[in-house]
Structures are given as structure tokens and as C-alpha cells.
Amino acid sequence: MPTPAIIPTAHAALSLALSQAIDNKTKPLGSLGRLEELARQIGLIQATTQPRLDAPAVLVFAGDHGVVAEGVSAYPQEVTWQMIENFLAGGAAINVFANQNGCTIQVVDAGVNHDFGARSNLVDRKVARGTRNFAIEAAMSQDQCRRAMEHGMALVRDLPGNVVGFGEMGIGNTTAAAALMHKLTDLPLAECVGAGTGLAPAAISRKEAVLTAAMRTHAGASAPLDVLATFGGFEIAMMTGAMLQAAALRKVLLIDGFIVTSALLVAAKLQPAILDYCVFAHCSSEQGHRRMLDHLGVRPLLQLDLRLGEGTGAALALPLLHAAVNFMTTMATFDSARVSTRAP
Amino acid sequence: MPTPAIIPTAHAALSLALSQAIDNKTKPLGSLGRLEELARQIGLIQATTQPRLDAPAVLVFAGDHGVVAEGVSAYPQEVTWQMIENFLAGGAAINVFANQNGCTIQVVDAGVNHDFGARSNLVDRKVARGTRNFAIEAAMSQDQCRRAMEHGMALVRDLPGNVVGFGEMGIGNTTAAAALMHKLTDLPLAECVGAGTGLAPAAISRKEAVLTAAMRTHAGASAPLDVLATFGGFEIAMMTGAMLQAAALRKVLLIDGFIVTSALLVAAKLQPAILDYCVFAHCSSEQGHRRMLDHLGVRPLLQLDLRLGEGTGAALALPLLHAAVNFMTTMATFDSARVSTRAP
């Protein structure tokens, strides 16, 4: 399927102008560390030395996974829809952190195995009531995968702001994400599989065995979109589409944890320039996430041993993006504040 | 001098109640990682399962250092008072981050070598116009050290809130902090000395040589308050006093970078229980800071390669403290949200 073109942000003259603007602020050279990198990145994304964050939103995509029939999760599938109800009622961690840090959330039913009825604050983009069990057959058809991605793209086109955080909910989706990671990075399955919501070691071994068997069943899948359709979830495919669209529109992408990054792996295979637009919010304690980030060659902002999903890491990192933009736009310069620069 | 008594926060029954409250929230067990530790710590400090943060403030203590005569800083001494003017005008990094994250700042002249005149938003607690050069003689008298600490204690007694961040400004103060660190941790000087505001390698060697000679000159100083008076700054001594008082009043102490932590090293020698009250905001890229934190056996929240001081790391970490408190007080429980718990 055609995906929107993403243009690398590299721009030598702007990059120099950004560095000069940063170095003129009243602080020792380089002393704001990662925030300086972040200011430079957001400046390049927005093509300005005066970056700003408008109407940040976290999109929380939810879907169910047929592979839970194999016993790969510590929680029953019904927790997916129950947590959606929790999001809609404002009681989940993502509600708390998004509310605290001034970002809106949009909860998207990408393919939950539950009938929610008409709900004013749930975005219904249900492709089907959960994927099929990839231990037996492909999780979704090519057509379902395409539709999920297109829904994601359309949702982002309708967003008013210039920062999009990504979050997800779906019992079983660390299993899907581990499969995507293995196929797209060539890392051994043992490095891709983790405890998810809290599996004991024996259950992690079972999860890995399920994945090992599934890799044999679907040995032919290798193109990124084939891999996505074979192992992915509707929430993952919808995120992949949304990410591609967001970068094409030069928005800042705020990447959360293991599952969100698995969706990005697909997007980055299709269009590597998408990485220019990504801010990596945190490193999850789901063990594969660190390896995913290393594979992409990127550094996360936060390391708080989170493994909750929902976009919580993205919402928690948002104040650091504000800090980067705010120091660029409101700090005094050595000249304006009449502060002596360093000795020559 | 007598310092206010600090009571360890350990409390078995409350600790259990906090863990139960955290585990009942709608999230996989332990999945909020460091935020769960933080919620538990703040709960123990405040002796409640419903912690709250009131009127957080960052105190920015400024002082000058006689040792700058030895050429230990990349910036001239006048930058100390010029930066105070910048703080008062709202143009520095700490202004930007404190303003963004909803905390007030109080700028305290602990001993700057400059006459500011009467200024409505500068707290004048000037002990003297800078310390003496500890390469030659003790930086301050015992009486000056005591007065600085008492000012710090009194300032904290007058604070309305229950969270105190610590920040500082003082050209030359990484040299003083390195001396304190060496004397109080027994780590080799080479591990305590760093680039400060940005010294080149040759200048770092010179800084280390100045410190090596000063250690011989003041070989007798070993009690914590002697070490503080001999090598410290007025801003550092005032912070030490303020920290002791804040912990005695069961406030949360938000510890910033290298210099702030050097003040804490003194306080912790006097009253080790103070560590129960400390949240370590970040790990500075000033090389000695990581070793200080390791020496104390603590983990910082942020690692952003900051090395700016002013309390910037403390202000940047504040949203994480809010997140910890907010999830404790506003997230739904499995019962209240009717979400299934994990399979038995």
C-alpha cells in the first residue's frame, strides 16, 4: 500500500542557526545536555529556531489478540475492554499523567473483542473483534492490515496539534510485538520475549515456545507489511499508519514503550526518515525494549522501569519536551542579560 | 552546633499499607517502577497513604568563592552576580523550568561578592562578600559557617510548602564541592574533580593541583563542619542548614546536582536519616556526581547530561513527583473500576 512521503529533517543552515541560538542562552555551553538535543530536533522538525508545542495528544489504540488462546498473558482477554472502560471513566494511569501534563487522550477501538455500543468519547475504528491466532493462521488479512493503517493515517490527519504521543492497550500484545521485533531486527527470539504484564519464568518459556512454533508456521513472511499482517495487532497496524502520517505532516512523534516501538519498527522499515521525527520517551523494563532502542540507535529520555503501556511513558516525558522548547524561546541570551561569556 | 533532630521514616505498618494501595491500582503489579518507589517514599515522609505536594519551592543559594583567584573556573567571578540579576529578571533556565512546572523560586544571596542594594525579590542573607581563598586559608570562620547554616534553617522554617528543591549559583563552587566530596567520601581527588562550567583538560589538571595543595594545607580538617568551613561556600553551608531543617520538618527534599549533593554529604554525615527525605532529581554530567550518588547508594530520577546547576534538575524532576502522588490519589483500583485481576 502507498504510504505518505516522509522527508528527512536534516538542514545544515538551520542546524547551525539552532546551535547558535542554543549556545547564546545564559548557561555554560552544552550544559542542558539532552534538552539541547531535543530542542535542536524539534527545531529541525518544525523548520524553525522558535519551536512550539501545540495541543499535544496521546492516541491510545486498543486491540485484542487471537494468540491469547495459547496462554501467553498473565491477565484474561476481558481486561482489554475493561481497561478501555477505565480509560473512558478517567481512572487509568494514562488519564492521570495526561491530565497532569496537559495533553489530551483519544481512545481508539482498533479491534477489541467487545461491543462497547455508541460511546461519545471512544473512537470506533474496530477492524474486527480481535485478530486471529497467529499460532495457527495469519493474525489478519492483508486487507484488514491496510484498513487498520488507513484508519491510523486518517485519525492523525484530523488532529489539531503538532505533537502526537502513541499508546496502546491489548492483552497479548507483547507476544505480537516480540514476533514483529524478531522478524524485523533478526535478533534471537529469546532477546525479544519478556514478562509482559508479569509472567513467571516458566510462562515466559511457554510464550517463547509459542513464538518459535509460529515462526516455523509463517516462515514465508518477510516484507514489513506481511510481517505486520501475520503477527501484528489491529492496534499495532493502526499505530504504524498513524506514525507514518504524523511524520509526513512534520509532527513530533512521542514513542512510548515496547509495543509502540514495535509499530515503529514496521514504519521505519518502510520509511527510515521517520526516525528524524521520533522522540523516545522512555526505556521500558520489558526486556526487549532496550534492545529495540539499541537496534534503532536511539536514546530514550526517561528510564523509570515502567512497563505499563497505555502511552504512560509518553505522557510522563512531555514536560521534558516543553522544557526544551521553553528554554529555546524564553531564556535570556548572554547579550540580553548582560552576562559575561567565558574567558577567551 | 546543634542541628534539628531528623527521624527515620521507616514504618512497617504504613509501608505495608502503601504497598497494598499501590498494588490495588489498575495496572500490572510493579509496572510503574520508580514512580511506585517514589510514591512509597513520599507516603512514608508524610506518614500517609494519600500523599500530596503543597507549594513546591526551589531555593537558589548564591555565593562567591575566594578560590577563584587560583584560576579554577572557565567564567569570571562577576558571572555570579550577573546570573543573580538574570534570575531576578526571570531569564535563566531555572526561571523557565520552575515556571513551567509550577514551583516558585526564592533567590538567596548567601555571600555574593557584589552589592545588589535593596531588591524586593532577592533574599539577602549575605554572610560576607565571598569566602576566602582556601588555597591559602580556611574559606570561612566557624562563626560564619554557623551563621550560614542558621540562615538556611530559618528560611526553611518560613516556607509554606512540603517540597523543597535546592539549587545554587557560584562561580568556583565545583572546586569547593570537589574538596568536600574528597574529604567526606575518601574518594581520590581525581574522581572528585571535573570540568565544572566547561574547563579544558589542562585546566582541570590545574584545578586538581590546587585542590591537592589545599588538602596538604588543611590536613587537620576532618569533622564534617570543619570540612564545610574550610572548603565550603556560604551557599553550600546555607543549603546544608536548610536541608537539615527541611528533613526535620518532614518535607520532601529535591536534590539537584553536584554542588547541592556536596551540601547533602555534610548533612548526611551529621544526620544519616536525612537520606530518607531526599529525592535525587538527576545525575549531572559533572563526573563526580555519579560517584557521589553511588557513595550514598541512591538512584537519581533523570539522566539528561545536565550540568547547569541553579536547581534546574530539581525543577525538571518535579512532574515525576507529581505523577507519583497523583497516581496514588486519583487512579482507580481493580475493584472500583471492575477490572479483572491476574489469573491465580
Interface residues (C-beta under 8 A of the other chain):
Chain A: K25 T26 K27 P28 L29 G30 S31 L32 G33 R34 L35 A74 Y75 P76 E78 V79 Q82 M83 E85 N86 A89 G91 A92 A93 V96 F97 Q100 N101 T197 G198 S285 L301 L302 Q303 L304 D305 L306 R307 L308 T312 L316 P319 L320 H322 A323 N326 F327 T330 M331 A332 S336 A337 R338 V339 S340 T341 R342 A343
Chain B: K25 T26 K27 P28 L29 G30 S31 L32 G33 R34 L35 A74 Y75 P76 E78 V79 Q82 M83 E85 N86 A89 G91 A92 A93 V96 F97 Q100 N101 T197 G198 S285 L301 L302 Q303 L304 D305 L306 R307 L308 T312 L316 P319 L320 H322 A323 N326 F327 T330 M331 A332 S336 A337 R338 V339 S340 T341 R342 A343
